[in-house]
Amino acid sequence: MSQNREAHRPIVLAVFLIVAGGIGLYASWELTLAKFQTLLQPDTNLGCDFSVLVQCGKNLDAWQGSVFGFPNPLLGLCGFVAPIAVGVGLLAGARFSRWFWILFNAGIAGALAFVCWLIYQSIFHLFTLCPWCMVVWSVTIPLFWAVTLYNLSQGNSAAGRARKFFAAAYGWVPLLTLASYLVVAVIAQLKLDVINSLFH
C-alpha cells in the first residue's frame, strides 16, 4: 500500500517546484533590496545595473515596476512561497484535491500572464533587460508548463484521450521551456539588438 502511494508521488515535480520557487524567491528578494536601495539613495548605482541595456534601476523606477501601487518584487516574495510549500507537501506525501490543483494552476497561469506583460513592457517600452527580472521570468515559464501539463496528465483539467496525450506531453516540459526562452530571446534581439549592444 505504502509502496504504491510512493510510486505515484510526483517526486521530480516536487523537487522542481522547490528549486524553482527558491530561485524565484531569491530573485524577488534581490529586486526588493534594490528597490529599497533606490528609495533610500536615489543616485546610487545598483549592482544589477551593468549597462543602459542590462539594468534593474529603470525597471524598478518605472510605473511598470509598481503596477498595483507597491513594488512588483513583493508579489514574488509572497507568490514563490506557494510552489515551495506545494513541493514540500508532495515530498511529505500530501495528496491535494482536484480543486486545489486547479487553483494552484490558475495562480501560476496568472503569474505567467503578468510575466509576459512585464516582458513586453521591458522590451518594447523600457528598452531594458533587467537581470533579476529575467531570473523570475526563467522560472515562471517552466513552472507554468510543468504544473499545467501535470494537471492535464492527471485528469485534473482533462479527461479521456486528452489525458493520455498530455501524459505523453508532460515529458516535453524542457523542450517547451527552451522554445519559450527562444521566443523571448528572438523578440529581444529583434527589438533591442542585444548581441550588438553587448559586444560593441
Secondary structure, 3 states (H helix, E strand, C coil): CHHHHHHCCCHHHHHHHHHHHHHHHHHHHHHHHHHHHHHHCCCCCCCCCCCCCECCHHHHHCHHHHCCCCCCHHHHHHHCHHHHHHHHHHHCCCCCCHHHHHHHHHHHHHHHHHHHHHHHHHHHHHCCECHHHHHHHHHHHHHHHHHHHHHHHCCCCCCCHHHHHHHHHHHHHHHHHHHHHHHHHHHHHHHHCHHHHHHC
